[in-house]
Every structure is written in C-alpha cells, then in structure tokens.
Amino acid sequence: MRRRALLAVLFLATWAPAASQAAALPVQAVAQQMASHRAVYTLSLDKAPGGNIVAARGTMGYEVMDACDGWATRQRLDITITNEEGQDIQMVSDYATWESKDGLKFRFHMKQTTDTAVSSQTDGYASLSRPGGPGEVHYTLPKPKEEALPAGTLFPMMHTATLIAGAREGEKFMALPLFDGTDENGAEDSFIVALDWKKPQPTKWPALSALPSTRVRLAFFDRKPGTMLPNYQVGMRYWVNGVADDMQMDFGDFAMDGKMTQFQLLPHKC
C-alpha cells in the first residue's frame, strides 16, 4: 500500500542498510503469493495536532489485479476535511500503476485534486537495469524529464514483498529506497519497523484468517542531505499475501485511521 511521511528520528541510528541476505531468499516466494484483491477502507480522524482541522472523513479504494506479466493496481483516496472556520475541503487522489513481476519495469499515473482543481499530476515509466538497480525514470507529466534511480530502488509491489519477507525472517528495521511515481523528484527513502510476526488469527475475513501477518510502521523521506522529518508516515497490519488493514496514516497536519470495510479476493486469470 502507499503512501507520502513514523518513528524515524528515534530509530535512525539502528536501521539496517537494507533487508538482510537472510531475508533476500524469500522475497520472490512472497511476491508470488501476493493476492489479487479489491478492498475499501473507511477513514476517520485520529488527531489534528495543529488545531486548524476540526474534522476529517473519507474512503480509500484499493485494487490489485494479476495482469499475467505484471501487477496492475488502482488506488482512489477521497478525503474531506473541515477547518476551524467550518469550511469543507475535498481532496481526491487517483493513482494507477503497472509493475512487472520481476520488479524491473514500472508505469504510473497519479492525479490529485483539491475541490476539483488539479493540484498535482505525474505520469511516466521507470526501469531498473537489474534486481537492486540502479535505474531511471522517464516523466511525461508534469513535464518531460529523466531522473536516475539509486541502487537498491524497489517499485511498490516488490517493496511490499521485501518488507513482508524481512518481517517473516525476523528483521526489525529496514531501509529501502522506493520509487512509486507519486512525486516528480524520483526515488524516496523508506524506513520500516516490523513490530512482530503473528501466527494466523481469526478475523472477520475468512480468507485471511488462515494467514500469518505482521504489523509495520513506515516513514517516507526525501532523498536530500539533512532531511530529518518524514513527508508521510503510515502503520498497518500486512498479511503475508499483501492485504493490509488497521491503517494509521499521518499526513503531518492531521492523522487518520483506516479500517477495511469491504474485501474481496479476485481470481488470477493467468
């Protein structure tokens, strides 16, 4: 799951440089287990420390489909916030990607609107020269340009598989460069804390009750010298097949809880 700012400053001294070699072997096995599915999350306000936001609500729809040669994803985030003057502001983000199953090729489209006015848009494609990179990204929007991707860069599906594999192998801290196409400045740094690895537990979703899971915290940082504060932070529970629930999304000015209220496994047609 996505998306841009957690415990980062507290843990910077103890981050592993990347998922260890012990965790590298299961990554492809985890990637092969990623589930085609459709989920809807109900979002509610957790906190607004600045005091300028008095209410927030929204939904997030997320879909992963097996496209045979890759994974196609679609995410729509729709949030309405109410400021202290009583004004409602609607923010909508549409994000769609395709990622090859070997993790080497990636296409992306992202459009954000605020009260129907387009506030941000990115389109383009990226590739890695080999697993672990380096690579490059070619933007077509907001303007044509190219950016280098550093060694170690992962695209979103492989990033998820890597952090799940690391948690399963007992990795507590991971640092993984990520490129997801939501920003025009290339790759960002992601720092992950894996809090546990749980045996299967009963849930309201029978298809997930037989699966192990992990709770993780992620922080996303610009790759700029001296950057200390994350752009975005998120915590969630991941099942081993990549389905996520119990999200806490921290956007800086406010934070929201996300609960999965609809879930459906989709058939693999390949």
N, C-alpha and C positions, 0 to 999 in steps of 0.2 A: 504494500500500500504505500501512498505518497503523502504525503507531502511537505514545503519550505519553512525550523528553529528549535536541555534537559539537565542534566546533572553534569554538564560538560566541564565547566571550570573545575569542579570538585575532583574529577577523575582524570584530568589531562596527564597527570604525572604517571598514571598506571596503565594507559592504553597500550595494548599490543599493537605493533605496526600494521598488522592485518590478521585475517584468520590464519591460524597456525597450519603447518603442514599436516598435523593430525586431523584437522577439520577439512582439509582440501579434498580428500578422497570421497567423502560422502556427498559433496556438493552436487555432482551430476545425478546421483541417486535421488537426492531431494528434489532437484529440478524436474526429474521425470515423474514425480508424484504430485506436482502442482495441479490443483483441481480447476477444471473449467467450472465456473460458478457465477451466479448473479446474487448480489446482496444489496439490501437497502438499510441505511443506518439513520436513526433519529438523533438529531443533535440538540443538546440543551446547554445553557450557560453554566459553567462551573465557577469561574471567577473573573472579575474585571478589576485588577488592582489599581488602575489609573483613575477610576471613578467616572470616566467620560461615557462609559457604556453601562446602561442600566438593565438591558435585556438582550437576549440573543436566542435565536432558534433556527432550525434548518434541517436539511436532509442531505444525505450523500448516497448516490447510487454508484455501484461498482460492478463491473462485469469483466470476466476473463474468459476468453474463448480459445480453444485449441485450433489454430489455423494451419495445422499439419507441419508446415515448415517453420512455424513460429507461434508466438502467443500474441493475440490481439486483446488489448484492454481498453476499457472506456470508463471514465470516472466523471460524474457530474456532482459538483458541490454547490448547494444553494443555501445561503445564509442571509438572514435578515437581522440586523442589529438595530437597537433603539438607543439613541444617545440621550444625554441628560436633558436635552431640550424637547424630548418627546418625538424626535424625527426618526422615521424608519428609513434605513438604507439597505438595499438589497445587493448582495454580491454573489455573482454566479461564475463558476469556473467549469469549463468543458475541456476535458483532457483525453486524448486518444493516442494510443501507441501501437506499434508492432515491433516485436523483438524476436530475432531468430533464436532457435532453440539451443544453438551453440554459444549464444551470448555475444556474438561478434558484430551483428548488424542491428540497427535500431532506427525507426521512423517515429516522428512525434508531431502532434498538433495540440496547441493549448490556446484557449481564448478566455479571457476574464473580462467581465463587465461589472460596472457599478451603476445601478439604476439605469440599465440598458445601454449606457455609454461604454464603449470598449476601452478598458484601462490597460490591457496588456495582451500581447499575442506573440506566439512563437510557432514556427514551422520549420521542418528540416529533416535531415537524416544524419546518422553518425555510424562510424565503424571502428573496430579495433583490428590491429594488424595480426593479433594472436590472442589467445586467452591471457588475461592480465595486462593487455595493452602493450604499448601506447596506442593512440588512435587519433581521430579527428572528427569534428562535427561541421557540417555544412548547413548554415541557416539560410532560409529563403525569406523569413519574416522574423523580426520587424524590418530587417534589411539584409541583403545578401552579404555573407561574410563567412570566414572559416576560423575555427579555433582548434588548437591542439588539445588532446585529452591525455592526461598523465598516465604513466604506467600504474597498473592496479585498478584502473577505472572499471566499474561494473555498470551495466544497464539495469533497470528496475527489477525485472523478474530474477535475474541472476543474483542481484544484490539481496533479494529476499531469500532465495535458496541458500546463499552463503551464510547469512546470519542465522537461519534456522539450523543449518548443518553445524555451525560453530557452537550454538547453544546445546545441541544434542551431544557434541563431543566435550562439553564442559567448559568452553570458552566463556569467560565472564565479560571481557572487554575486547571490542573490535573496532578498528579504524579502517574504513573502506571508502575510497573515492567513488562518487556516484555521479552519473550523468543521466538525467531524466527528461531534459528538454523543457522544463518549466521556467527556465531563466535563459536570457541571451548571453550570459557570461561564461558558458562552458560548465565544466565539472565543479562540484562542491565536495566538501569533506563531510562524511557522516561518521558519527561516533556512537557506538552501540553498547549498552549494558544489557546483558542477558541475565535476568534475575533468577531463573530457575529452569528446570526441565521436568515437567509433570507427567505422570502416567495417565492413561485415559481416565476421564471422569465423566459422570452423567451430565448432560446438558439438555437444553430444550430442543436441540437439533440432533436427531438420532444419527445422522450421517457423520457427525463429528464426535460422538460420544465414545467411539472405539479408538480415537486417535490421541497420541501424546501431544503436548503443547508446551509453549514457553511464553513467559511474559518478558517483554523487552522495553527498553527506553532508548529513543534515538534523538540525536541532535544534529542539525544540519548547519554548516558554516561556509561562508565564502572562502575561497582559496586565496586570501590576501594576507600579506605579512601583518602581524599584530592583531588579527581578528580574535577577539576574546568572547564575544557574545554570539549565540546562535541566532540564525534567522527564524528558525522554526523548531519546535520540539513536539514529539509525539510518543506516547506509551500505548501498548496494545498487547493483547494476547494473540499469538500466532499458533494455529495448529500446524502439524507437520506438512500438510498439503497446501499451505499458504493462505488459508482462510483466516481472516482477522476479526476480532471483536474486542469489546471493552476498551475503546479508544479514549485517550485524553489528549486533545490537540491544543497546544499552546501557541497562539499567534502573536504573543507579546503583549498587546493591549488587552487581550482577553483570552480565555481558555474555554474549550467546550468539551463535554463528554459525548461520546458516540456509542450508541447501543444498536446492535444488529437486530432489526425487527422483521426482516424478511430474508430468507435464504433458500437458494435452490441450486443443486448441482446440475450442470449442463452436460450433455453427452459429448464424449470425444468421438468425432466423426472420422478420424483418420485410421 
